[in-house]
Amino acid sequence: MANLKEIQRQIKSVSNTQKTTRAMKLVSTAKLRRAEELAKRSRLFAQKTNQVIAEIAGRIKCNKVGGIENRCFVENNAPEVIDIIFVTADKGLCGGFNMQTIKAVKRLMSEYKNKNVKIRLRGIGKKGIEFFNYNQVEMIDEVKNLSSAPDMQRSSEFMTRSINDFKEGIVDAVYLVYNGYKNVITQELHVNRVLPVNVDGYDCDQVKDSMLELEAQDEEKMLDSLITKYAEYNMYYALIDSVAAEHSARMQAMDAATNNAKEMVNSLKVKFNKARQESITTELIEIISGVESMK
């Protein structure tokens, strides 16, 4: 009977876990709807901003505009110091969501360390920060409780520190790594170079078809302001995109956990019934044996 009681205890424990994971899935589903809508509304603005900045950088690259010198638009093929900014969640229970970002950061760090480039790490999100702190990787900047609740002001303040270091020549490139939202069941890893602006895919033949006019007399302050807004919004959009992906990943993880718990309960019930049947059979044999011995 002790074995039956132990199995009953396991069934109750797993059933309680199943209720918890089902509730967490429903919560993540509700949060995902709001985060997904915000991400969709923000995506178009982010794309258009990036297109404008890429076109300015492309025009400078193609020597269509002279007299403009801004290191934000100049390719550096031999960087000495780079900033890597990553975004992870503040909470777990979302499958491999955080680890995908962490692995991407580690690959990028390894790639540049092999080139003798100094890495400066900036982190957003408790899970990623805790991982690198545990592995004794130095971080120059870290923020918690921002990835779970994206805020434009806090995001801009965080990004501005890296932008200023780039403009002052302290770092030669700024990378942004995060896991973004693709659809309800898929997350998409992003490793983007924010500064200097990446124009590798820019086609110089596109210049003649463009409506953008850029003159050498354009004020340096205007370009600085534009590049700052571009980098800050890229950071904010990464947070929005990441939180939608986080809820998507957690919804899937909790759905899988709920299904696994259901299968485990069914398996334990079969085990309980077999043990109960064995117990009854043993008792019957003992009774019959006792009666036979009394004859």
Secondary structure as UniProt FT lines:
FT   HELIX           2..61
FT   TURN            62..63
FT   HELIX           71..73
FT   STRAND          81..87
FT   TURN            95..96
FT   HELIX           97..113
FT   TURN            114..116
FT   STRAND          118..124
FT   HELIX           126..134
FT   TURN            135..136
FT   STRAND          141..143
FT   HELIX           152..167
FT   TURN            168..169
FT   STRAND          173..183
FT   TURN            184..185
FT   STRAND          186..195
FT   TURN            196..197
FT   TURN            200..201
FT   HELIX           204..209
FT   TURN            216..217
FT   HELIX           220..294
//
